Amino acid sequence: MIYTQTIEKDIHTVQEDLRNKVKKFSFGILKEYAFKEILQGKGFPIEKEITVFEICNPSAAQAVLSKHPELSVYLPCRISVYEMDSKTIVSTIELEAIFNSFELEDALKTHMLSIFENLKKLIASLE
């Protein structure tokens, strides 16, 4: 249940593009986790550069959390940018499958699925 896109740009360009484009798609970056540096600092080095961006659409978060606090485990949305076989990979949780597995009111489900569509458009814009 992972949505993945391969991007034909170097990882640093994709990371910077993501930082510059999130607002255009009604998201904001809450936090970035550079796992290579985090784990190195704790004495557990990894070779791959992996950055996870926590992003949020506040109105969508309010809409879903007001009625379904159990869905907080999926929020904020996370986008992972990493290198695999000399390519840059961008991944996120397949939110459509998750939201379809819950009994949500039709209007709320439609709203949340539109947010996921924006998330996919954001990822596609990184190509």
TIVO-2410 file (N, C-alpha, C; in nm, 3 decimals):
# residues 127
REC num residu      c1      c2      c3 atome chaine
REC   1      M   0.081  -0.118   0.000     N      A
REC   1      M   0.000   0.000   0.000    CA      A
REC   1      M   0.087   0.126   0.000     C      A
REC   2      I   0.180   0.127  -0.094     N      A
REC   2      I   0.269   0.241  -0.110    CA      A
REC   2      I   0.253   0.294  -0.252     C      A
REC   3      Y   0.240   0.424  -0.263     N      A
REC   3      Y   0.233   0.491  -0.393    CA      A
REC   3      Y   0.374   0.540  -0.423     C      A
REC   4      T   0.431   0.498  -0.536     N      A
REC   4      T   0.571   0.526  -0.567    CA      A
REC   4      T   0.587   0.581  -0.708     C      A
REC   5      Q   0.678   0.675  -0.721     N      A
REC   5      Q   0.710   0.736  -0.850    CA      A
REC   5      Q   0.862   0.743  -0.862     C      A
REC   6      T   0.915   0.703  -0.975     N      A
REC   6      T   1.058   0.718  -1.003    CA      A
REC   6      T   1.078   0.850  -1.076     C      A
REC   7      I   1.173   0.928  -1.028     N      A
REC   7      I   1.199   1.061  -1.083    CA      A
REC   7      I   1.338   1.061  -1.146     C      A
REC   8      E   1.348   1.110  -1.267     N      A
REC   8      E   1.475   1.110  -1.340    CA      A
REC   8      E   1.557   1.237  -1.310     C      A
REC   9      K   1.564   1.275  -1.184     N      A
REC   9      K   1.646   1.388  -1.140    CA      A
REC   9      K   1.725   1.341  -1.019     C      A
REC  10      D   1.833   1.415  -0.989     N      A
REC  10      D   1.911   1.378  -0.871    CA      A
REC  10      D   1.830   1.408  -0.744     C      A
REC  11      I   1.863   1.341  -0.637     N      A
REC  11      I   1.785   1.348  -0.515    CA      A
REC  11      I   1.778   1.489  -0.457     C      A
REC  12      H   1.887   1.563  -0.466     N      A
REC  12      H   1.888   1.699  -0.408    CA      A
REC  12      H   1.795   1.793  -0.484     C      A
REC  13      T   1.788   1.776  -0.615     N      A
REC  13      T   1.696   1.857  -0.696    CA      A
REC  13      T   1.552   1.823  -0.661     C      A
REC  14      V   1.522   1.694  -0.645     N      A
REC  14      V   1.385   1.652  -0.610    CA      A
REC  14      V   1.347   1.705  -0.472     C      A
REC  15      Q   1.437   1.696  -0.378     N      A
REC  15      Q   1.410   1.748  -0.243    CA      A
REC  15      Q   1.379   1.898  -0.248     C      A
REC  16      E   1.459   1.972  -0.320     N      A
REC  16      E   1.439   2.117  -0.330    CA      A
REC  16      E   1.310   2.150  -0.405     C      A
REC  17      D   1.282   2.076  -0.512     N      A
REC  17      D   1.156   2.096  -0.585    CA      A
REC  17      D   1.036   2.072  -0.493     C      A
REC  18      L   1.044   1.969  -0.413     N      A
REC  18      L   0.935   1.939  -0.320    CA      A
REC  18      L   0.916   2.055  -0.222     C      A
REC  19      R   1.024   2.104  -0.165     N      A
REC  19      R   1.015   2.217  -0.071    CA      A
REC  19      R   0.949   2.339  -0.138     C      A
REC  20      N   0.980   2.360  -0.265     N      A
REC  20      N   0.929   2.478  -0.336    CA      A
REC  20      N   0.786   2.462  -0.387     C      A
REC  21      K   0.738   2.339  -0.400     N      A
REC  21      K   0.608   2.317  -0.464    CA      A
REC  21      K   0.493   2.281  -0.370     C      A
REC  22      V   0.521   2.249  -0.245     N      A
REC  22      V   0.414   2.200  -0.158    CA      A
REC  22      V   0.298   2.298  -0.144     C      A
REC  23      K   0.328   2.425  -0.131     N      A
REC  23      K   0.221   2.524  -0.112    CA      A
REC  23      K   0.128   2.532  -0.232     C      A
REC  24      K   0.183   2.515  -0.351     N      A
REC  24      K   0.102   2.518  -0.473    CA      A
REC  24      K  -0.008   2.412  -0.468     C      A
REC  25      F   0.015   2.304  -0.395     N      A
REC  25      F  -0.080   2.193  -0.387    CA      A
REC  25      F  -0.152   2.190  -0.252     C      A
REC  26      S  -0.153   2.304  -0.184     N      A
REC  26      S  -0.227   2.324  -0.057    CA      A
REC  26      S  -0.172   2.244   0.060     C      A
REC  27      F  -0.043   2.223   0.061     N      A
REC  27      F   0.023   2.156   0.173    CA      A
REC  27      F   0.130   2.247   0.230     C      A
REC  28      G   0.173   2.214   0.349     N      A
REC  28      G   0.288   2.279   0.410    CA      A
REC  28      G   0.376   2.172   0.470     C      A
REC  29      I   0.506   2.199   0.478     N      A
REC  29      I   0.600   2.104   0.539    CA      A
REC  29      I   0.606   2.131   0.688     C      A
REC  30      L   0.578   2.028   0.766     N      A
REC  30      L   0.587   2.039   0.911    CA      A
REC  30      L   0.728   2.006   0.960     C      A
REC  31      K   0.788   1.903   0.900     N      A
REC  31      K   0.918   1.857   0.946    CA      A
REC  31      K   0.985   1.775   0.837     C      A
REC  32      E   1.116   1.773   0.840     N      A
REC  32      E   1.196   1.688   0.751    CA      A
REC  32      E   1.284   1.599   0.838     C      A
REC  33      Y   1.296   1.473   0.796     N      A
REC  33      Y   1.383   1.380   0.865    CA      A
REC  33      Y   1.487   1.328   0.766     C      A
REC  34      A   1.612   1.366   0.785     N      A
REC  34      A   1.723   1.317   0.702    CA      A
REC  34      A   1.782   1.196   0.775     C      A
REC  35      F   1.732   1.077   0.740     N      A
REC  35      F   1.767   0.957   0.815    CA      A
REC  35      F   1.915   0.923   0.812     C      A
REC  36      K   1.983   0.951   0.703     N      A
REC  36      K   2.126   0.921   0.696    CA      A
REC  36      K   2.200   0.996   0.808     C      A
REC  37      E   2.168   1.124   0.824     N      A
REC  37      E   2.233   1.205   0.927    CA      A
REC  37      E   2.184   1.167   1.066     C      A
REC  38      I   2.054   1.144   1.079     N      A
REC  38      I   1.998   1.108   1.211    CA      A
REC  38      I   2.062   0.980   1.263     C      A
REC  39      L   2.065   0.877   1.179     N      A
REC  39      L   2.119   0.749   1.223    CA      A
REC  39      L   2.271   0.754   1.242     C      A
REC  40      Q   2.339   0.830   1.157     N      A
REC  40      Q   2.484   0.847   1.174    CA      A
REC  40      Q   2.513   0.908   1.311     C      A
REC  41      G   2.433   1.008   1.349     N      A
REC  41      G   2.452   1.074   1.478    CA      A
REC  41      G   2.425   0.983   1.597     C      A
REC  42      K   2.352   0.876   1.576     N      A
REC  42      K   2.322   0.781   1.683    CA      A
REC  42      K   2.411   0.657   1.678     C      A
REC  43      G   2.509   0.659   1.584     N      A
REC  43      G   2.603   0.549   1.574    CA      A
REC  43      G   2.555   0.432   1.490     C      A
REC  44      F   2.451   0.455   1.407     N      A
REC  44      F   2.398   0.349   1.321    CA      A
REC  44      F   2.394   0.399   1.177     C      A
REC  45      P   2.509   0.409   1.113     N      A
REC  45      P   2.514   0.468   0.979    CA      A
REC  45      P   2.444   0.382   0.873     C      A
REC  46      I   2.387   0.451   0.776     N      A
REC  46      I   2.334   0.387   0.656    CA      A
REC  46      I   2.396   0.457   0.537     C      A
REC  47      E   2.401   0.390   0.424     N      A
REC  47      E   2.464   0.448   0.306    CA      A
REC  47      E   2.367   0.529   0.222     C      A
REC  48      K   2.241   0.490   0.221     N      A
REC  48      K   2.143   0.557   0.136    CA      A
REC  48      K   2.099   0.690   0.198     C      A
REC  49      E   2.079   0.786   0.110     N      A
REC  49      E   2.022   0.911   0.154    CA      A
REC  49      E   1.870   0.897   0.147     C      A
REC  50      I   1.805   0.913   0.261     N      A
REC  50      I   1.659   0.899   0.271    CA      A
REC  50      I   1.608   1.017   0.351     C      A
REC  51      T   1.518   1.094   0.292     N      A
REC  51      T   1.456   1.205   0.363    CA      A
REC  51      T   1.306   1.186   0.361     C      A
REC  52      V   1.245   1.199   0.477     N      A
REC  52      V   1.100   1.192   0.488    CA      A
REC  52      V   1.050   1.332   0.522     C      A
REC  53      F   0.956   1.378   0.441     N      A
REC  53      F   0.892   1.507   0.462    CA      A
REC  53      F   0.754   1.482   0.521     C      A
REC  54      E   0.725   1.542   0.635     N      A
REC  54      E   0.589   1.538   0.689    CA      A
REC  54      E   0.518   1.662   0.636     C      A
REC  55      I   0.409   1.640   0.563     N      A
REC  55      I   0.336   1.753   0.508    CA      A
REC  55      I   0.190   1.747   0.556     C      A
REC  56      C   0.126   1.863   0.554     N      A
REC  56      C  -0.009   1.871   0.609    CA      A
REC  56      C  -0.094   1.968   0.527     C      A
REC  57      N  -0.219   1.933   0.512     N      A
REC  57      N  -0.322   2.023   0.462    CA      A
REC  57      N  -0.413   2.045   0.583     C      A
REC  58      P  -0.401   2.160   0.651     N      A
REC  58      P  -0.472   2.180   0.777    CA      A
REC  58      P  -0.623   2.162   0.769     C      A
REC  59      S  -0.687   2.208   0.662     N      A
REC  59      S  -0.832   2.194   0.654    CA      A
REC  59      S  -0.872   2.047   0.643     C      A
REC  60      A  -0.796   1.970   0.568     N      A
REC  60      A  -0.826   1.826   0.556    CA      A
REC  60      A  -0.801   1.756   0.689     C      A
REC  61      A  -0.692   1.792   0.757     N      A
REC  61      A  -0.663   1.731   0.887    CA      A
REC  61      A  -0.776   1.760   0.985     C      A
REC  62      Q  -0.823   1.884   0.988     N      A
REC  62      Q  -0.932   1.920   1.077    CA      A
REC  62      Q  -1.058   1.840   1.044     C      A
REC  63      A  -1.090   1.830   0.917     N      A
REC  63      A  -1.212   1.760   0.874    CA      A
REC  63      A  -1.211   1.614   0.918     C      A
REC  64      V  -1.100   1.546   0.896     N      A
REC  64      V  -1.095   1.403   0.928    CA      A
REC  64      V  -1.077   1.379   1.078     C      A
REC  65      L  -0.993   1.459   1.143     N      A
REC  65      L  -0.966   1.434   1.284    CA      A
REC  65      L  -1.082   1.472   1.375     C      A
REC  66      S  -1.165   1.565   1.331     N      A
REC  66      S  -1.281   1.604   1.410    CA      A
REC  66      S  -1.379   1.489   1.428     C      A
REC  67      K  -1.388   1.404   1.328     N      A
REC  67      K  -1.485   1.294   1.332    CA      A
REC  67      K  -1.421   1.157   1.349     C      A
REC  68      H  -1.294   1.144   1.309     N      A
REC  68      H  -1.230   1.012   1.311    CA      A
REC  68      H  -1.087   1.024   1.367     C      A
REC  69      P  -1.075   1.045   1.497     N      A
REC  69      P  -0.940   1.060   1.554    CA      A
REC  69      P  -0.851   0.938   1.534     C      A
REC  70      E  -0.912   0.821   1.510     N      A
REC  70      E  -0.832   0.700   1.487    CA      A
REC  70      E  -0.749   0.710   1.360     C      A
REC  71      L  -0.788   0.798   1.270     N      A
REC  71      L  -0.711   0.815   1.146    CA      A
REC  71      L  -0.586   0.900   1.166     C      A
REC  72      S  -0.567   0.949   1.288     N      A
REC  72      S  -0.448   1.030   1.316    CA      A
REC  72      S  -0.319   0.953   1.295     C      A
REC  73      V  -0.326   0.820   1.298     N      A
REC  73      V  -0.204   0.740   1.275    CA      A
REC  73      V  -0.150   0.757   1.133     C      A
REC  74      Y  -0.235   0.806   1.042     N      A
REC  74      Y  -0.192   0.826   0.903    CA      A
REC  74      Y  -0.154   0.971   0.875     C      A
REC  75      L  -0.164   1.056   0.975     N      A
REC  75      L  -0.136   1.199   0.956    CA      A
REC  75      L  -0.018   1.241   1.041     C      A
REC  76      P   0.059   1.337   1.001     N      A
REC  76      P   0.050   1.405   0.872    CA      A
REC  76      P   0.093   1.313   0.758     C      A
REC  77      C   0.064   1.355   0.639     N      A
REC  77      C   0.107   1.278   0.522    CA      A
REC  77      C   0.260   1.278   0.518     C      A
REC  78      R   0.316   1.169   0.477     N      A
REC  78      R   0.461   1.159   0.467    CA      A
REC  78      R   0.500   1.129   0.323     C      A
REC  79      I   0.602   1.200   0.278     N      A
REC  79      I   0.659   1.174   0.147    CA      A
REC  79      I   0.805   1.138   0.170     C      A
REC  80      S   0.844   1.023   0.119     N      A
REC  80      S   0.981   0.976   0.132    CA      A
REC  80      S   1.054   0.996   0.000     C      A
REC  81      V   1.172   1.053   0.009     N      A
REC  81      V   1.257   1.073  -0.109    CA      A
REC  81      V   1.388   1.000  -0.081     C      A
REC  82      Y   1.421   0.903  -0.168     N      A
REC  82      Y   1.542   0.825  -0.147    CA      A
REC  82      Y   1.599   0.779  -0.280     C      A
REC  83      E   1.722   0.728  -0.272     N      A
REC  83      E   1.789   0.677  -0.391    CA      A
REC  83      E   1.785   0.525  -0.392     C      A
REC  84      M   1.760   0.471  -0.511     N      A
REC  84      M   1.759   0.325  -0.529    CA      A
REC  84      M   1.809   0.297  -0.670     C      A
REC  85      D   1.917   0.221  -0.680     N      A
REC  85      D   1.973   0.185  -0.811    CA      A
REC  85      D   1.999   0.308  -0.897     C      A
REC  86      S   2.060   0.409  -0.839     N      A
REC  86      S   2.098   0.533  -0.908    CA      A
REC  86      S   1.978   0.614  -0.958     C      A
REC  87      K   1.861   0.590  -0.902     N      A
REC  87      K   1.742   0.667  -0.937    CA      A
REC  87      K   1.685   0.729  -0.810     C      A
REC  88      T   1.610   0.835  -0.827     N      A
REC  88      T   1.543   0.897  -0.713    CA      A
REC  88      T   1.400   0.846  -0.708     C      A
REC  89      I   1.361   0.797  -0.593     N      A
REC  89      I   1.228   0.742  -0.571    CA      A
REC  89      I   1.153   0.833  -0.475     C      A
REC  90      V   1.027   0.859  -0.506     N      A
REC  90      V   0.940   0.936  -0.418    CA      A
REC  90      V   0.822   0.845  -0.384     C      A
REC  91      S   0.796   0.827  -0.254     N      A
REC  91      S   0.690   0.737  -0.211    CA      A
REC  91      S   0.605   0.802  -0.104     C      A
REC  92      T   0.482   0.755  -0.094     N      A
REC  92      T   0.392   0.794   0.013    CA      A
REC  92      T   0.298   0.678   0.040     C      A
REC  93      I   0.224   0.687   0.147     N      A
REC  93      I   0.124   0.586   0.181    CA      A
REC  93      I   0.010   0.595   0.081     C      A
REC  94      E  -0.040   0.482   0.036     N      A
REC  94      E  -0.153   0.476  -0.057    CA      A
REC  94      E  -0.280   0.509   0.022     C      A
REC  95      L  -0.306   0.638   0.039     N      A
REC  95      L  -0.417   0.683   0.122    CA      A
REC  95      L  -0.553   0.644   0.067     C      A
REC  96      E  -0.564   0.630  -0.062     N      A
REC  96      E  -0.694   0.592  -0.120    CA      A
REC  96      E  -0.739   0.457  -0.066     C      A
REC  97      A  -0.651   0.360  -0.063     N      A
REC  97      A  -0.684   0.228  -0.010    CA      A
REC  97      A  -0.720   0.236   0.137     C      A
REC  98      I  -0.649   0.319   0.211     N      A
REC  98      I  -0.677   0.333   0.354    CA      A
REC  98      I  -0.814   0.396   0.375     C      A
REC  99      F  -0.841   0.507   0.308     N      A
REC  99      F  -0.969   0.574   0.328    CA      A
REC  99      F  -1.086   0.488   0.279     C      A
REC 100      N  -1.063   0.408   0.177     N      A
REC 100      N  -1.169   0.319   0.130    CA      A
REC 100      N  -1.194   0.203   0.226     C      A
REC 101      S  -1.100   0.177   0.315     N      A
REC 101      S  -1.119   0.068   0.410    CA      A
REC 101      S  -1.194   0.113   0.536     C      A
REC 102      F  -1.218   0.242   0.550     N      A
REC 102      F  -1.292   0.296   0.664    CA      A
REC 102      F  -1.431   0.338   0.620     C      A
REC 103      E  -1.523   0.333   0.712     N      A
REC 103      E  -1.658   0.381   0.685    CA      A
REC 103      E  -1.663   0.530   0.714     C      A
REC 104      L  -1.636   0.608   0.612     N      A
REC 104      L  -1.638   0.754   0.623    CA      A
REC 104      L  -1.764   0.806   0.554     C      A
REC 105      E  -1.812   0.918   0.603     N      A
REC 105      E  -1.923   0.984   0.537    CA      A
REC 105      E  -1.882   1.016   0.394     C      A
REC 106      D  -1.976   1.010   0.301     N      A
REC 106      D  -1.944   1.030   0.159    CA      A
REC 106      D  -1.872   1.161   0.133     C      A
REC 107      A  -1.919   1.270   0.192     N      A
REC 107      A  -1.857   1.400   0.168    CA      A
REC 107      A  -1.714   1.403   0.220     C      A
REC 108      L  -1.692   1.345   0.338     N      A
REC 108      L  -1.558   1.342   0.395    CA      A
REC 108      L  -1.466   1.254   0.312     C      A
REC 109      K  -1.515   1.137   0.270     N      A
REC 109      K  -1.432   1.047   0.188    CA      A
REC 109      K  -1.395   1.117   0.057     C      A
REC 110      T  -1.490   1.183  -0.006     N      A
REC 110      T  -1.463   1.255  -0.130    CA      A
REC 110      T  -1.357   1.363  -0.108     C      A
REC 111      H  -1.370   1.436   0.002     N      A
REC 111      H  -1.273   1.541   0.035    CA      A
REC 111      H  -1.133   1.482   0.056     C      A
REC 112      M  -1.125   1.375   0.132     N      A
REC 112      M  -0.994   1.315   0.161    CA      A
REC 112      M  -0.932   1.254   0.036     C      A
REC 113      L  -1.014   1.197  -0.049     N      A
REC 113      L  -0.960   1.142  -0.175    CA      A
REC 113      L  -0.911   1.253  -0.266     C      A
REC 114      S  -0.974   1.370  -0.261     N      A
REC 114      S  -0.925   1.484  -0.340    CA      A
REC 114      S  -0.791   1.533  -0.287     C      A
REC 115      I  -0.772   1.525  -0.156     N      A
REC 115      I  -0.642   1.562  -0.096    CA      A
REC 115      I  -0.535   1.464  -0.144     C      A
REC 116      F  -0.569   1.334  -0.148     N      A
REC 116      F  -0.472   1.236  -0.197    CA      A
REC 116      F  -0.440   1.260  -0.345     C      A
REC 117      E  -0.539   1.300  -0.423     N      A
REC 117      E  -0.515   1.335  -0.564    CA      A
REC 117      E  -0.416   1.451  -0.573     C      A
REC 118      N  -0.432   1.551  -0.486     N      A
REC 118      N  -0.336   1.663  -0.483    CA      A
REC 118      N  -0.196   1.615  -0.447     C      A
REC 119      L  -0.190   1.521  -0.354     N      A
REC 119      L  -0.061   1.465  -0.314    CA      A
REC 119      L   0.005   1.395  -0.433     C      A
REC 120      K  -0.073   1.318  -0.509     N      A
REC 120      K  -0.018   1.251  -0.627    CA      A
REC 120      K   0.024   1.354  -0.733     C      A
REC 121      K  -0.053   1.461  -0.747     N      A
REC 121      K  -0.016   1.567  -0.842    CA      A
REC 121      K   0.114   1.636  -0.800     C      A
REC 122      L   0.129   1.656  -0.670     N      A
REC 122      L   0.254   1.713  -0.619    CA      A
REC 122      L   0.371   1.622  -0.657     C      A
REC 123      I   0.357   1.494  -0.633     N      A
REC 123      I   0.465   1.400  -0.666    CA      A
REC 123      I   0.491   1.399  -0.816     C      A
REC 124      A   0.386   1.399  -0.897     N      A
REC 124      A   0.404   1.400  -1.043    CA      A
REC 124      A   0.473   1.528  -1.089     C      A
REC 125      S   0.450   1.638  -1.020     N      A
REC 125      S   0.512   1.765  -1.060    CA      A
REC 125      S   0.663   1.767  -1.037     C      A
REC 126      L   0.714   1.669  -0.964     N      A
REC 126      L   0.858   1.662  -0.936    CA      A
REC 126      L   0.936   1.603  -1.051     C      A
REC 127      E   0.867   1.544  -1.150     N      A
REC 127      E   0.935   1.481  -1.263    CA      A
REC 127      E   1.002   1.584  -1.352     C      A
***
